[in-house]
Amino acid sequence: MGRRISYMRPRIAWSACWAVVALLVPGLVVGADDVPLHQQIDSHIVAKTPEFEKIAAPLAADDEFLRRVSLDLTGTIPTREQALQFLEDTDPGKRQKLIEQLLASPEYARHMQQTFDVILMRRLPAKNVSAAEWQTFLQKSFAENKPWNQLVAEILSADGTDPKNRGPARFYLDRNGETNSITQDIARVFLGRNLECAQCHDHPEVDDYLQSHYYGISAFLVRSYNFKDPKLKKVVFAEKADGEVKFKSVFADSKKDSTTPPRVIDGQPIPDPAMKKEELYIVKPAKNVRPVPKYSRRGLIDEAIGSAENRRFARTAVNRFWAMFMGRGLVHPIDFDHSKNPPSHPELLDHLTDEFIAHKFDVRWLLGELTLSNTYQRSSRREPAAIAAAVEVPEAAFAQAIMKPLLPTQLAAAILQATGEADVQRKSLGKKLTEAALHQRLTGLSNIIVKLFADPAGELPRDFDSRVNQVLFLSNDPRSTGLVNQKAGNLVDRAAKLPTDNPAAIADELFLSAFSRRPTEEETKEVEQYLTGLTDKKRIEALQELTWAFITSAEFRFNH
């Protein structure tokens, strides 16, 4: 297949059909009990920035909102039919109805599983617990809308001894039970603190990050280790009844080690109970025997970390969810929450934390309120007059939507949907069509794309980049180029069957399928000019070129 329009990249019709919105809600009182949280969010955001209404972007048009919320809540773009149905719906409450529908869908649970798989496990290889067991645990938890503190507690209390529920133990077991690795990730993911430096000394630049904080968390885990259970013939997490953390700064002159009982950052230390030596174990250590202590330090960590009293846990969670949906955290970066890096909107972060706790760590409720807010629903472009004023608008003002590179899983799902491969498989499944069945059909191609576009195992996600192997895959790999070949029911096939004398219908088919929007008048003319006068064979090739150009464009690669 040639590449005679490889330079072509569709443009985003940013200026069309903006909705008119009141930037200030008359009479709105921040924190009022009868005011929905999403309106309180907007009030906080507006109040923080002087003359906010002059610099803020308007609300996103329906097509921009539809694509964004679909990607954020379900990890993929809508089908052509779904896009058309939403755009033609005249119900003023259709955005709220869509949010509710997406949050209740099996695609939501799948997307959250995929997202938190990476957040919690950093693409570490599945050595001791299968990826399927872990993913099933996460997906089921989000499908059931399990409270966030309960989900985390199940992970932190898991030991892998229940053969029917080994999934949550992967957090420990596939870090090889290594105390430092587990300590660092607990602090980073659940407490918003990157304490890696504090393993060896107090942080040289952040006064709040102390070596004692690191080892306070480590003290919960220092007695635990991976153990190959001969009865289960699987690795489980075991624990001894003794063992203390010992540490000293690499900069200290003293040779004396320090120690600390378990504690969460500046929380109260938890001393061991006084016990006689002969009372220490339920099951004593022996060769090929998993010891079980009477008093378990690790058995306390889930409550110490995830209790409502530990506001840092809830604060970190809402800041992470905010960053996922708004493009950056109220505290940014999200794992550097300390006094020298204050929140952009401290009162809002405190209020979100209070509300998340009050609503019993209800993730679905929180995401519903975030996506209902004007803050979330703003366009990623301001009005021409605001741009002409040449006023710098920092991202932290949240005056316009922040463009986010698609996650590898989002990119894979969006490519398979835009090209029509997902539609082909839906039709093939017929009455057997379910979300799980469709996922199974698409997982081979999806995994190839995810693996290619993902960050290396063990690394934290980076900002957008484009690597040579990715470009080569999209340009030349048969597994990629094959997706734009004509196949019964895919995008090229649908467009090819439309009347040649109706270029507007062809342009609609292409743009609704790839970008969830209708083309501008100029874009329709470009499609018409490109297809005019071609033989049937050349017309198919041209449609393939257009589809390829769409899925490799900047508009496609970003959530905007």
NORURBEL-V499671 format. One record per helix or strand of 2 or more residues. SS is the DSSP state (hx for helix, st for strand). FROM is the first residue (numbers start at 1). TO is the last residue. Records with the same first field share a line. If there is no record, write none. Layout:
BEGIN
SS: FROM-TO / FROM-TO
END
This chain:
BEGIN
hx: 37-48 / 52-55 / 62-74 / 80-88 / 94-103 / 106-121 / 131-143 / 148-156 / 167-173 / 179-191 / 196-199 / 211-221 / 277-279 / 298-306 / 311-326 / 346-358 / 363-372 / 374-377 / 384-388 / 395-397 / 408-418 / 421-432 / 435-453 / 468-476 / 478-484 / 491-496 / 503-515 / 521-531 / 536-551 / 554-557
st: 224-229 / 234-239 / 281-283 / 292-293 / 404-405 / 558-559
END
